[in-house]
Each structure stands twice: as structure tokens, then as C-alpha cells.
Amino acid sequence: MTQNTAPAAEAANAPTRTAHHRRYLMCRPEHFTVSYTINPWMEPANPTDTAVAMRQWQDLHDTYRSLGHEIELIDPIVGLPDMVYTANGGFLIDGIAYGPKFRFAERAGEAAPFIDWFRAAGFDTREPVEVNEGEGDFLLVGEVILAGTGFRSTGDSHREIGEVFGREVVSLTLTDPRFYHLDTALAVLDPVEGIANGGPERANIAYLPSAFDERSQAVLAERYPDAIHVSDEDGAVFGLNSASDGRNVIISPRAKGFEKQLRDRGYNPILVDLSELLLGGGGIKCCTLELRGAGS
């Protein structure tokens, strides 16, 4: 069940936040199950309930729609239970789609359907040479691409994505296997940067410092001095695997500390339970791929 826990008034002295229209790609978890292990969250011995996963996913879908966001759907495919985690299916900016190349054979079959979808939707689609898992490891903050490595996407993909988009890429190394993708350890709170664009002067993030090596922690501290530092307790329930439109931030209902931190900064936390999909190692952001350009 979705819960909007924001008080009637903004937190005292907090900035006024502006919601921006977003366009997302999602995939119904019609074939969701956990039949193999490619991350620490996946235990095939633990039963999964596809019907529950469908209800929870629908709640997330309907929440986005209620906020005025646009949802596109890619058809689920039998034998590819992780297609629900569309964030791993690519990275898109300005009408250019950089496709995925999955590390594990169990997910390799997802690449072609995502690439085909981008082409059919009118995106200038680039097929990768390097191993990468899309927006799972690439996050856009203003004009900068934050890029994760350590478990899935390789460092060479950081070079490749910089060449594709012509933007600065900041490499960050993940060290805790629970947080195997960047979007499990870091959340972009302001998808639009710049007062002229209707966003804050500088976009901000939230992250779990202990999920990164010392160099990456230093880089994040220097670039984002006002970032929200999330506790391990909230990180461990995928609190950072969230989606923000600049005001409304969709998060796990179990991330209680993060919920308060967001409210104190003037954001509006909205709680959506995806506990069944967490059994596959994915949450809100994992189920949400942002489509930028090409008919947006």
C-alpha cells in the first residue's frame, strides 16, 4: 500500500521543492521468481509469490501515474524473470539510448529486447561493447554521470558511456556486495538542475558512505557537501533504491530514518512497499528506467 506521510506544511526552514514531469519505462513482473543467485539477496530456496509481486509493482506504477508521470511498458518475456528491473536495461539522455550488456548469462537475454524497444520508440540507440547494466550503475546528476563499478559494470564502460554522451563521468567504486549496483547505494534527489530549468541551483543526492571505497567517499563528499548520508539500517532495506521527481521521493516504508531526512529537507516522501521484489535484489529504482528525450 502506498503511504504519503508528509505533513501539511513543509519542514521548517526547508527549501521549497518542485516536482517535474518524468517519463519511465517499466515491465510487469508476470514471470517474476527467484530461480538462480546472482546477488546476495537472491535465495532460490525461499519461495516467491508472483501475485504479490504484481500487486506491489502495480502500486508503484499507479503511484507514478497519480503524480502525473508518464509510463511506458516493455513486454515481459518467459524465462527472463529479472526484466521487471528495467533500470538495468539501458541509460538514456537527450534521445540517445545506450544499451546494456549484462555480466551474468542469466540476464544476457534481456539486452536485445531492451535495445529493440529503444529503437522502436525512436531513440538513437547505441549497442555497447563493454559490460554495463544501465541505470543500475549510471545516474545523471545535473550534467554529470555518476558511474558505479566493483560488481557489475566495468570501468571500460565508464569510458564508453562518456564517449557516447560527451559528458563528464565520475567513477565510484562499490565495496559491499549487498549494494552491487550504484542505484542501491545512491539516490538522485533532484533530477532537474538549474534555477532556469525550474530546479535547484545544484542538484543533490543521498547515499550510504560505507558502501563505497575511501576514494569514492572523498569524491562524493567534495562534490556533494549537502548530500543526505543514509544509515546502514536504511540502506539495508533498499531505502536508497528510490525515485525522485524533485519533490516527491518514492521510498521503501521500512527506511524510517531516510523518510525523516527527506522531510527535513523539504522533500515529500511517499512510501511504496516492494518487499516481494526485494527477494530478487531489486526495489523501486530497479523497476524504473528514466526515458529522456525521443518523444518525451
Sequence and secondary structure as in RCSB ss.txt:
>XXXX:A:sequence
MTQNTAPAAEAANAPTRTAHHRRYLMCRPEHFTVSYTINPWMEPANPTDTAVAMRQWQDLHDTYRSLGHEIELID
PIVGLPDMVYTANGGFLIDGIAYGPKFRFAERAGEAAPFIDWFRAAGFDTREPVEVNEGEGDFLLVGEVILAGTG
FRSTGDSHREIGEVFGREVVSLTLTDPRFYHLDTALAVLDPVEGIANGGPERANIAYLPSAFDERSQAVLAERYP
DAIHVSDEDGAVFGLNSASDGRNVIISPRAKGFEKQLRDRGYNPILVDLSELLLGGGGIKCCTLELRGAGS
>XXXX:A:secstr
  EE   SS  TT         EEEE   TT    S SSTT  TTS   HHHHHHHHHHHHHHHHHTT EEEE  
  TT GGGG GGGG EEETTEEE  B SSHHHHTTHHHHHHHHHHTT EEE  SS B GGGTEEEETTEEEEEES
SSS HHHHHHHHHHHT  EEEEEB  TTS SGGGTEEES SS  GGGTS SS  EEE GGGB HHHHHHHHHH T
T EE  HHHHTTTTTS EESSSEEEE TT HHHHHHHHHTT EEEE   HHHHTTT  TGGG EE  SS  
